[in-house]
């Protein structure tokens, strides 16, 4: 297999960001990176253009860092209250997951800002009431701490049993046969 050097012109996941010179398989460069405009062949003229790409990359990374810091300030001030249904002995009927927190944050901030659930660091889903602090990794240099208060609802209440009259059709095969022969 042959390899070739290319200069990335855009951020490519698991490969690099713009202005990076990477060594990739020739087919990958020829069939994917070059036709889509993600890279250009490494040459003397292309290396001159490298400075413009480095400036573009620095601008993008600076903008992302500023946006992350601004969002972290908002999230550090934010206090969220969530409801968790519990049973008679205080056992939770569900849990609060990262997806639930992301949805609640979006609604609390007016739907303008959306946080990816993968950025919310939860070792385990929240299954108990009380105050919790959740870490959100917004950028590799910026983390925020979210204060979550979980209120339990239904403490001391048992879940209402379904009051339906059971018919022989609803039971298993043996019950159907028994009901048929008892008539």
TIFIVO-895647 format. One record per residue: residue number from 1; residue in one letter; chain; x, y, z of N, C-alpha, C in turn. Coordinates in Angstrom, 1 decimal, always signed. Atoms other than C-alpha are relative to their C-alpha. Example, Ala and Ser with C-alpha at 12.3 -4.5 7.8 and 13.67 -1.06 7.14 Angstrom:
BEGIN
   num   residu   chaine     n_px     n_py     n_pz    ca_px    ca_py    ca_pz     c_px     c_py     c_pz
     1        A        A     +0.9     -1.2     +0.0    +12.3     -4.5     +7.8     +0.9     +1.2     +0.0
     2        S        A     -0.9     -1.1     +0.0    +13.7     -1.1     +7.1     -0.8     +1.1     +0.8
REM end
This chain:
BEGIN
   num   residu   chaine     n_px     n_py     n_pz    ca_px    ca_py    ca_pz     c_px     c_py     c_pz
     1        X        A     +0.8     -1.2     +0.0     +0.0     +0.0     +0.0     +0.9     +1.2     +0.0
     2        X        A     -0.7     -1.2     +0.1     +1.2     +3.4     -0.8     -0.6     +1.1     +0.8
     3        X        A     +0.5     -1.1     -0.9     +0.9     +6.5     +1.4     +0.4     +1.3     -0.7
     4        X        A     -0.3     -1.3     +0.5     +0.8    +10.2     +0.5     -0.2     +1.0     +1.1
     5        X        A     +0.2     -1.1     -1.0     +1.0    +13.5     +2.4     -1.0     +0.9     -0.6
     6        X        A     +1.0     -1.1     +0.4     -1.9    +15.9     +2.3     -0.1     +1.0     +1.1
     7        X        A     +0.2     -1.1     -1.0     -2.6    +19.2     +4.0     -1.5     +0.1     +0.1
     8        X        A     +1.5     +0.0     -0.2     -6.1    +19.2     +5.6     -0.4     +1.5     -0.1
     9        X        A     +0.6     -1.3     +0.2     -8.3    +22.2     +4.7     -1.2     +0.2     +0.9
    10        X        A     +1.2     +0.0     -0.9    -11.1    +21.3     +7.1     +0.3     -1.0     +1.2
    11        X        A     -0.1     +0.9     -1.1    -11.5    +19.5    +10.4     -0.6     -1.3     -0.4
    12        X        A     +0.4     +1.3     +0.3    -11.7    +15.8     +9.8     +0.0     -0.9     +1.3
    13        X        A     +0.0     +0.8     -1.3    -12.8    +13.6    +12.8     +1.0     -1.2     -0.1
    14        X        A     -1.0     +1.1     -0.1    -10.1    +11.1    +13.9     +1.2     +0.1     -0.9
    15        X        A     -1.1     -0.2     +0.9     -7.6    +12.6    +11.5     +0.8     +1.2     +0.3
    16        X        A     -0.7     -1.2     -0.4     -6.8    +16.2    +12.3     -0.9     +1.2     -0.4
    17        X        A     +0.7     -1.3     +0.3     -7.8    +19.9    +11.8     +0.7     +0.7     -1.1
    18        X        A     -0.6     -0.7     +1.1     -7.1    +22.4     +9.1     +1.4     +0.4     +0.3
    19        X        A     -1.5     -0.3     +0.0     -3.4    +23.1     +8.4     +0.8     -1.1     +0.6
    20        X        A     -0.8     +1.2     -0.4     -2.3    +19.7     +9.7     +0.5     -0.7     -1.3
    21        X        A     -0.6     +0.8     +1.1     +0.0    +17.8     +7.3     -0.1     -1.5     +0.5
    22        X        A     +0.2     +1.4     -0.4     -1.0    +14.1     +7.6     +0.4     -0.9     -1.1
    23        X        A     -0.4     +1.1     +0.9     +0.2    +10.9     +6.0     -1.2     -1.0     +0.0
    24        X        A     +1.2     +0.9     +0.1     -2.8     +8.8     +4.7     +0.2     -0.9     -1.2
    25        X        A     -0.1     +0.9     +1.2     -3.3     +6.0     +2.2     -0.4     +0.8     -1.2
    26        X        A     +0.3     -0.7     +1.3     -3.4     +7.1     -1.4     -1.4     +0.0     -0.4
    27        X        A     +1.4     +0.1     +0.4     -6.8     +5.8     -2.0     -1.0     +0.8     +0.8
    28        X        A     +0.8     -0.9     -0.9     -8.3     +7.6     +1.0     +0.1     +1.4     -0.4
    29        X        A     -0.2     -1.4     +0.5     -6.8    +10.8     -0.2     -0.7     +0.3     -1.3
    30        X        A     +0.5     -0.1     +1.4     -7.7    +10.3     -3.9     -1.6     -0.1     +0.0
    31        X        A     +1.5     +0.3     +0.1    -11.3     +9.0     -3.3     -0.9     +0.8     +1.0
    32        X        A     +0.9     -0.6     -1.0    -12.5    +10.8     -0.2     +0.5     +1.5     +0.4
    33        X        A     -0.4     -1.4     -0.5    -10.4    +13.8     +1.1     +0.1     +1.0     -1.1
    34        X        A     -0.1     -1.0     +1.1     -9.5    +15.5     -2.2     -1.3     +0.4     -0.7
    35        X        A     +1.3     -0.4     +0.7    -12.9    +15.3     -4.0     -0.9     +0.8     +0.9
    36        X        A     +0.9     -0.7     -0.8    -14.7    +16.6     -1.0     +0.5     +1.4     +0.5
    37        X        A     -0.6     -1.3     -0.4    -12.3    +19.5     -0.4     +0.5     +0.0     +1.4
    38        X        A     -0.5     +0.0     -1.4    -11.2    +18.3     +3.0     +1.6     +0.1     +0.0
    39        X        A     -1.5     +0.0     +0.0     -7.5    +18.2     +1.9     +0.5     +0.5     -1.4
    40        X        A     -0.6     -0.3     +1.3     -5.1    +19.3     -0.8     +1.4     -0.7     +0.0
    41        X        A     -1.3     +0.7     +0.0     -2.0    +17.6     -2.0     +1.1     +0.9     +0.5
    42        X        A     -1.1     -0.7     -0.6     +1.2    +18.6     -0.3     +1.0     +0.3     -1.1
    43        X        A     -1.0     -0.5     +1.0     +3.4    +20.7     -2.6     +0.6     +1.3     +0.5
    44        X        A     -0.6     -1.3     -0.4     +5.5    +23.8     -2.5     -1.0     +1.1     +0.1
    45        X        A     +1.0     -1.1     +0.1     +2.6    +26.1     -3.5     -1.0     -0.2     +1.1
    46        X        A     +0.9     +0.3     -1.0     +0.3    +24.3     -1.1     +0.5     +0.4     +1.4
    47        X        A     -0.6     -0.3     -1.3     +2.7    +24.8     +1.8     +0.0     +1.5     +0.3
    48        X        A     +0.0     -1.5     -0.2     +2.7    +28.6     +1.2     -1.4     +0.4     +0.5
    49        X        A     +1.4     -0.3     -0.4     -1.1    +28.5     +1.6     -0.2     -0.4     +1.5
    50        X        A     +0.1     +0.6     -1.4     -0.5    +26.7     +5.0     -0.2     +1.1     +1.0
    51        X        A     +0.1     -1.1     -0.9     -0.1    +30.0     +6.8     -1.4     +0.6     +0.1
    52        X        A     +1.4     -0.5     +0.0     -3.6    +31.2     +5.8     -0.9     -1.0     +0.7
    53        X        A     +0.8     +1.1     -0.7     -5.0    +27.8     +7.0     +0.2     +0.1     +1.5
    54        X        A     -0.3     -0.1     -1.4     -3.2    +28.2    +10.3     -0.7     +1.1     +0.7
    55        X        A     +0.7     -1.1     -0.6     -4.7    +31.6    +10.9     -1.5     -0.3     +0.1
    56        X        A     +1.4     +0.3     +0.0     -8.2    +30.3    +10.0     -0.2     -1.0     +1.2
    57        X        A     +0.2     +1.0     -1.1     -7.7    +27.4    +12.5     +0.1     +0.7     +1.4
    58        X        A     -0.2     -0.7     -1.3     -6.5    +29.7    +15.3     -1.3     +0.9     +0.3
    59        X        A     +1.2     -0.8     -0.1     -9.5    +32.0    +14.7     -1.2     -0.9     +0.5
    60        X        A     +1.1     +0.9     -0.4    -12.0    +29.0    +14.9     +0.2     -0.5     +1.4
    61        X        A     -0.2     +0.5     -1.4    -10.4    +27.6    +18.0     -0.2     +1.0     +1.1
    62        X        A     +0.2     -1.1     -0.9    -10.4    +31.0    +19.7     -1.5     +0.2     +0.2
    63        X        A     +1.5     -0.2     -0.1    -14.1    +31.4    +18.9     -0.6     -1.1     +0.8
    64        X        A     +0.6     +1.1     -0.8    -14.9    +27.9    +20.2     +0.3     +0.1     +1.5
    65        X        A     -0.4     -0.1     -1.4    -13.0    +28.6    +23.4     -0.8     +1.1     +0.7
    66        X        A     +0.8     -1.1     -0.6    -14.8    +31.9    +24.0     -1.5     -0.4     +0.2
    67        X        A     +1.4     +0.4     -0.1    -18.2    +30.4    +23.3     -0.2     -1.0     +1.2
    68        X        A     +0.0     +1.0     -1.1    -17.4    +27.5    +25.7     +0.1     +0.7     +1.4
    69        X        A     -0.2     -0.7     -1.3    -16.3    +29.9    +28.5     -1.3     +0.8     +0.3
    70        X        A     +1.3     -0.7     -0.3    -19.5    +32.0    +28.1     -1.1     -1.0     +0.4
    71        X        A     +1.0     +1.0     -0.3    -21.7    +28.9    +28.2     +0.3     -0.6     +1.4
    72        X        A     -0.4     +0.6     -1.3    -19.7    +27.6    +31.3     -0.5     +1.0     +1.1
    73        X        A     +0.5     -1.0     -1.0    -20.5    +30.9    +33.1     -1.5     -0.1     +0.2
    74        X        A     +1.5     +0.1     -0.1    -24.2    +30.5    +32.4     -0.4     -1.3     +0.7
    75        X        A     +0.3     +1.3     -0.7    -24.2    +26.8    +33.5     +0.4     +0.0     +1.4
    76        X        A     -0.4     +0.0     -1.4    -22.3    +27.5    +36.7     -1.0     +0.8     +0.9
    77        X        A     +1.0     -0.8     -0.7    -25.1    +30.0    +37.7     -1.3     -0.8     +0.1
    78        X        A     +1.3     +0.6     +0.1    -27.9    +27.7    +36.7     -0.2     -1.1     +1.0
    79        X        A     +0.4     +1.0     -0.9    -29.8    +25.6    +39.2     -1.2     -0.7     -0.5
    80        X        A     +1.1     +0.7     +0.6    -32.1    +22.9    +37.9     -0.6     -0.9     +1.0
    81        X        A     +0.7     +0.9     -0.9    -34.8    +21.0    +39.7     -0.7     -1.0     -0.9
    82        X        A     +0.6     +1.1     +0.8    -35.9    +17.6    +38.4     -0.9     -0.8     +1.0
    83        X        A     +0.9     +0.8     -0.8    -38.7    +15.3    +39.6     +0.4     -1.5     -0.3
    84        X        A     -0.3     +1.4     +0.2    -38.1    +11.6    +40.2     -1.1     -0.8     +0.8
    85        X        A     +1.1     +0.8     -0.6    -41.0     +9.2    +40.9     +0.6     -1.1     +0.8
    86        X        A     -0.4     +1.1     -1.0    -40.5     +6.9    +43.9     -1.1     -0.8     +0.5
    87        X        A     +1.0     +0.9     -0.6    -42.4     +4.1    +45.5     -0.1     +0.1     +1.5
    88        X        A     +0.2     +0.0     -1.4    -43.4     +3.2    +49.0     +1.2     +0.0     +0.8
    89        X        A     -1.3     +0.0     -0.8    -39.9     +2.4    +50.3     +1.0     +1.1     -0.5
    90        X        A     -0.9     -1.1     +0.5    -38.4     +5.4    +48.5     +0.8     -0.5     -1.2
    91        X        A     -0.8     +0.5     +1.1    -37.1     +3.2    +45.6     -0.5     +0.8     -1.3
    92        X        A     +0.3     -0.7     +1.2    -36.9     +5.1    +42.3     -0.6     -0.9     -1.1
    93        X        A     +0.6     +0.7     +1.2    -39.1     +4.1    +39.3     +0.7     +0.3     -1.3
    94        X        A     -0.7     -0.4     +1.2    -36.6     +5.5    +36.9     +1.3     +0.6     +0.4
    95        X        A     -1.2     -0.7     -0.4    -33.5     +7.6    +36.8     +0.1     +1.2     -0.9
    96        X        A     -0.2     -1.2     +0.8    -32.3    +10.9    +35.5     +1.3     -0.2     -0.7
    97        X        A     -1.1     +0.3     +0.8    -29.9    +10.4    +32.7     +0.6     +1.3     -0.6
    98        X        A     -0.7     -1.1     +0.7    -27.5    +12.7    +30.7     -1.0     +0.6     -1.0
    99        X        A     +1.0     -0.5     +1.0    -30.2    +13.0    +28.0     -1.1     +0.8     +0.6
   100        X        A     +1.0     -0.8     -0.7    -32.8    +14.2    +30.5     +0.6     +1.3     +0.4
   101        X        A     -0.7     -1.3     -0.4    -30.3    +16.8    +31.8     +0.2     +0.9     -1.2
   102        X        A     -0.2     -0.8     +1.2    -29.5    +18.0    +28.3     -1.3     +0.6     -0.4
   103        X        A     +1.3     -0.5     +0.4    -33.2    +18.4    +27.5     -0.5     +1.1     +1.0
   104        X        A     +0.4     -1.0     -1.0    -33.8    +20.3    +30.8     +0.8     +1.2     -0.1
   105        X        A     -0.9     -1.2     +0.2    -30.8    +22.6    +30.2     -0.5     +0.8     -1.2
   106        X        A     +0.5     -0.6     +1.2    -32.1    +23.3    +26.7     -1.3     +0.9     +0.3
   107        X        A     +1.3     -0.7     -0.3    -35.6    +24.3    +28.1     +0.3     +1.1     +0.9
   108        X        A     -0.3     -1.0     -1.0    -34.1    +26.3    +31.0     +0.7     +1.2     -0.7
   109        X        A     -0.7     -1.1     +0.7    -31.9    +28.4    +28.6     -0.7     +0.5     -1.2
   110        X        A     +0.9     -0.5     +1.0    -34.8    +29.1    +26.3     +0.1     -0.7     -1.4
   111        X        A     -0.1     +0.7     +1.3    -34.0    +26.5    +23.6     +1.0     +0.5     -0.9
   112        X        A     -1.0     -0.6     +0.9    -31.2    +28.6    +22.1     +1.2     -0.8     +0.0
   113        X        A     -1.3     +0.8     -0.1    -28.3    +26.5    +23.4     -0.3     -1.4     +0.2
   114        X        A     +0.2     +1.4     -0.1    -28.2    +22.8    +22.9     +1.3     -0.6     +0.4
   115        X        A     -1.2     +0.6     -0.5    -25.7    +20.7    +24.9     -0.1     -1.5     -0.4
   116        X        A     +0.0     +1.4     +0.4    -24.7    +17.3    +23.5     +0.1     -0.9     +1.3
   117        X        A     +0.1     +0.8     -1.2    -25.5    +14.6    +26.1     +1.3     -0.7     +0.3
   118        X        A     -1.3     +0.7     -0.2    -22.1    +13.0    +25.6     +1.0     +0.9     +0.8
   119        X        A     -0.9     -1.0     -0.8    -20.5    +16.2    +27.2     -0.3     +0.0     +1.5
   120        X        A     +0.4     +0.0     -1.4    -22.4    +15.6    +30.4     +0.6     -1.2     +0.7
   121        X        A     -0.7     +1.1     -0.7    -20.3    +13.5    +32.8     -0.8     -0.5     +1.1
   122        X        A     +0.8     +0.7     -1.1    -22.4    +11.1    +34.8     +0.6     -1.4     +0.1
   123        X        A     -0.5     +1.4     -0.1    -20.8     +7.9    +36.2     -1.2     -0.9     -0.1
   124        X        A     +1.2     +0.8     +0.0    -24.3     +6.5    +36.8     -1.2     +1.0     +0.0
   125        X        A     +1.2     -0.9     +0.0    -27.8     +7.9    +36.2     -0.4     +0.3     +1.5
   126        X        A     +0.4     -0.4     -1.3    -29.2     +9.8    +39.2     -1.2     -0.7     +0.4
   127        X        A     +1.1     +0.8     -0.5    -31.5     +7.5    +41.2     -0.4     +0.4     +1.4
   128        X        A     +0.4     -0.4     -1.4    -31.8     +9.4    +44.5     -0.3     +1.5     +0.1
   129        X        A     +0.3     -1.4     -0.2    -33.2    +12.6    +45.7     +1.1     +0.8     +0.7
   130        X        A     -1.0     -0.9     -0.6    -31.2    +15.6    +47.0     +0.7     +0.8     -1.0
   131        X        A     -0.8     -0.9     +0.8    -28.6    +17.9    +45.7     +1.1     -0.8     -0.7
   132        X        A     -1.1     +0.7     +0.8    -26.2    +16.7    +43.0     +0.8     +1.1     -0.8
   133        X        A     -0.7     -0.9     +0.8    -23.4    +18.4    +41.2     +0.5     -0.8     -1.2
   134        X        A     -0.3     +0.8     +1.2    -22.9    +17.3    +37.6     +1.1     +0.9     -0.8
   135        X        A     -1.0     -0.6     +0.8    -19.8    +18.1    +35.5     -0.3     -0.1     -1.5
   136        X        A     +0.3     +0.0     +1.4    -20.2    +19.2    +31.9     +1.3     +0.4     -0.7
   137        X        A     -1.2     -0.3     +0.7    -17.1    +19.1    +29.7     -0.3     +0.6     -1.4
   138        X        A     +0.4     -0.7     +1.2    -17.7    +21.8    +27.1     +1.1     +0.1     -1.0
   139        X        A     -1.1     -0.2     +0.8    -14.2    +22.1    +25.7     +1.2     -0.7     +0.7
   140        X        A     -1.0     +0.8     -0.7    -10.9    +20.3    +26.4     +0.7     +0.9     +1.1
   141        X        A     -0.5     -0.9     -1.0     -9.9    +23.4    +28.5     -1.1     +0.5     +1.0
   142        X        A     +1.1     -0.7     -0.8    -13.4    +24.4    +29.9     -0.9     -1.1     +0.5
   143        X        A     +1.0     +0.8     -0.6    -15.6    +22.5    +32.3     -1.0     +0.8     +0.8
   144        X        A     +1.0     -0.8     -0.8    -18.8    +23.7    +34.0     -0.6     -1.0     +1.0
   145        X        A     +0.6     +0.7     -1.1    -20.5    +22.5    +37.2     -1.5     +0.4     +0.1
   146        X        A     +1.4     -0.3     +0.0    -24.3    +22.2    +37.1     -0.6     -0.5     +1.3
   147        X        A     +0.6     +0.3     -1.3    -26.3    +22.2    +40.4     -1.4     -0.6     -0.3
   148        X        A     +1.3     +0.7     +0.2    -29.2    +19.7    +40.2     -0.6     -0.4     +1.3
   149        X        A     +0.8     +0.4     -1.2    -31.8    +19.3    +42.9     -1.1     -1.0     -0.5
   150        X        A     +1.0     +1.0     +0.4    -33.8    +16.1    +42.6     -1.0     -0.1     +1.1
   151        X        A     +1.1     +0.2     -1.0    -37.2    +16.0    +44.3     -0.7     -1.3     -0.3
   152        X        A     +0.6     +1.3     +0.2    -38.8    +12.7    +44.8     -1.5     +0.3     +0.2
   153        X        A     +1.4     -0.1     +0.0    -42.5    +12.5    +44.1     -0.6     -1.4     +0.2
   154        X        A     +0.6     +1.3     -0.2    -44.8     +9.8    +45.3     +0.6     -0.8     +1.2
   155        X        A     -0.5     +0.7     -1.2    -42.9     +9.0    +48.5     -1.1     -0.4     +0.9
   156        X        A     +1.1     +0.5     -0.9    -45.2     +6.9    +50.7     -1.2     -0.5     -0.8
   157        X        A     +1.1     +0.5     +0.8    -47.5     +6.1    +47.8     +0.4     -1.2     -0.8
   158        X        A     -0.3     +1.2     +0.8    -47.6     +2.8    +46.1     -0.6     +0.2     -1.4
   159        X        A     +0.5     -0.1     +1.3    -48.1     +2.6    +42.4     -1.4     -0.6     -0.1
   160        X        A     +1.4     +0.5     +0.1    -51.8     +2.2    +41.5     +0.0     -1.3     -0.8
   161        X        A     +0.0     +1.2     +0.8    -52.4     -1.4    +40.5     -1.1     +0.1     -1.1
   162        X        A     +0.9     -0.1     +1.1    -54.2     -1.9    +37.3     -1.2     -0.9     +0.3
   163        X        A     +1.2     +0.7     -0.4    -57.7     -2.9    +38.2     -0.8     -0.5     -1.2
   164        X        A     +0.6     +0.5     +1.1    -58.7     -5.0    +35.3     -0.4     -1.5     +0.3
   165        X        A     +0.5     +1.3     -0.3    -60.8     -8.1    +35.5     +0.6     -1.0     -1.0
   166        X        A     -0.7     +1.0     +0.8    -58.8    -11.1    +34.2     -1.0     -1.0     -0.6
   167        X        A     +0.9     +1.0     +0.7    -60.6    -13.2    +31.6     +0.9     -1.2     -0.4
   168        X        A     -0.7     +1.2     +0.3    -59.6    -16.8    +30.7     +0.8     +0.2     -1.3
   169        X        A     -0.7     -0.2     +1.3    -58.5    -15.5    +27.2     +1.3     +0.7     +0.3
   170        X        A     -1.2     -0.7     -0.3    -55.9    -13.3    +28.9     +1.1     -0.9     +0.7
   171        X        A     -1.0     +0.9     -0.7    -54.3    -16.2    +30.9     +0.7     -0.9     -1.0
   172        X        A     -0.7     +0.9     +0.9    -52.0    -18.8    +29.5     -0.8     -1.2     -0.5
   173        X        A     +0.7     +1.1     +0.7    -52.9    -22.0    +27.6     -0.7     -0.9     +1.0
   174        X        A     +0.6     +0.9     -1.0    -53.5    -24.1    +30.7     -1.2     +0.6     +0.6
   175        X        A     +1.2     -0.6     -0.6    -55.9    -21.6    +32.1     -1.2     +0.0     -1.0
   176        X        A     +1.1     +0.1     +1.0    -57.8    -21.6    +28.8     -0.6     -1.4     +0.0
   177        X        A     +0.5     +1.4     +0.1    -58.1    -25.4    +28.8     -0.8     -0.2     +1.3
   178        X        A     +0.7     +0.2     -1.2    -59.1    -25.4    +32.5     -1.4     +0.7     +0.0
   179        X        A     +1.3     -0.8     +0.1    -61.8    -22.7    +31.9     -1.0     -0.7     -1.0
   180        X        A     +0.8     +0.6     +0.9    -63.1    -24.6    +28.9     -0.6     -1.3     +0.5
   181        X        A     +0.5     +1.3     -0.6    -63.4    -27.9    +30.8     -0.9     +0.2     +1.2
   182        X        A     +0.8     -0.3     -1.2    -65.0    -26.3    +33.8     -1.4     +0.4     -0.3
   183        X        A     +1.3     -0.4     +0.5    -68.0    -25.1    +31.8     -1.0     -1.1     -0.1
REM end
